[in-house]
Amino acid sequence: MTQNAYIIELLKDGWLDPIRAFVEVGTLKLATRISEIRASGIKVEERLVPYVSRFGKHVYYKEYRIKEAK
């Protein structure tokens, strides 16, 4: 199974963040894989998640999932 195929399966289960993608798929380039998945015609939504770093700085990271049809 390709990384993209495995990521698509994870996206179907719910939100996927870069850490989970690294642990489960072994990719450090989740945003690149998402771009490739979108180019193949699959609609992926994203959200910014606020996080406070270990240095006390407020930062964000993105999570992704397959966009649900309405």
For each residue, the residues with C-beta under 8 A, 3 or more apart:
1: 5 6
2: 5 6
3: 6 7 25 26 27 33
4: 7 8 33 36 37 40
5: 1 2 8 9
6: 1 2 3 9 10 24 25
7: 3 4 10 11 16 21 25 27 30 33 34 37
8: 4 5 11 12 37 42 66
9: 5 6 12 13
10: 6 7 13 16 20 21 24 25
11: 7 8 14 16 37 44 64 65 66
12: 8 9 66
13: 9 10
14: 11 65
15: 47 63 64 65
16: 7 10 11 20 21 30 63 64 65
17: 20 21 30 49 61 62 63 64
18: 21 22 28 30 31 61 62
19: 22 23
20: 10 16 17 23 24
21: 7 10 16 17 18 24 25 27 30 33
22: 18 19 25 26 27 28 30
23: 19 20
24: 6 10 20 21
25: 3 6 7 10 21 22
26: 3 22
27: 3 7 21 22 30 33
28: 18 22
29: 32 33
30: 7 16 17 18 21 22 27 33 34 64
31: 18 34 35 62
32: 29 35 36
33: 3 4 7 21 27 29 30 36 37
34: 7 30 31 37 38 44 46 64
35: 31 32 38 39
36: 4 32 33 39 40
37: 4 7 8 11 33 34 40 42 44
38: 34 35 41 42 43 44
39: 35 36
40: 4 36 37
41: 38
42: 8 37 38 66
43: 38 66 67
44: 11 34 37 38 64 65 66 67
45: 64 65 66 67
46: 34 62 63 64
47: 15 62 63
48: 60 61 62
49: 17 60 61 62 63
50: 58 59 60
51: 58 59 60 61
52: 56 57 58 59
53: 56 57 58 59
54:
55:
56: 52 53
57: 52 53
58: 50 51 52 53
59: 50 51 52 53
60: 48 49 50 51
61: 17 18 48 49 51
62: 17 18 31 46 47 48 49
63: 15 16 17 46 47 49
64: 11 15 16 17 30 34 44 45 46
65: 11 14 15 16 44 45
66: 8 11 12 42 43 44 45
67: 43 44 45
68:
69:
70:
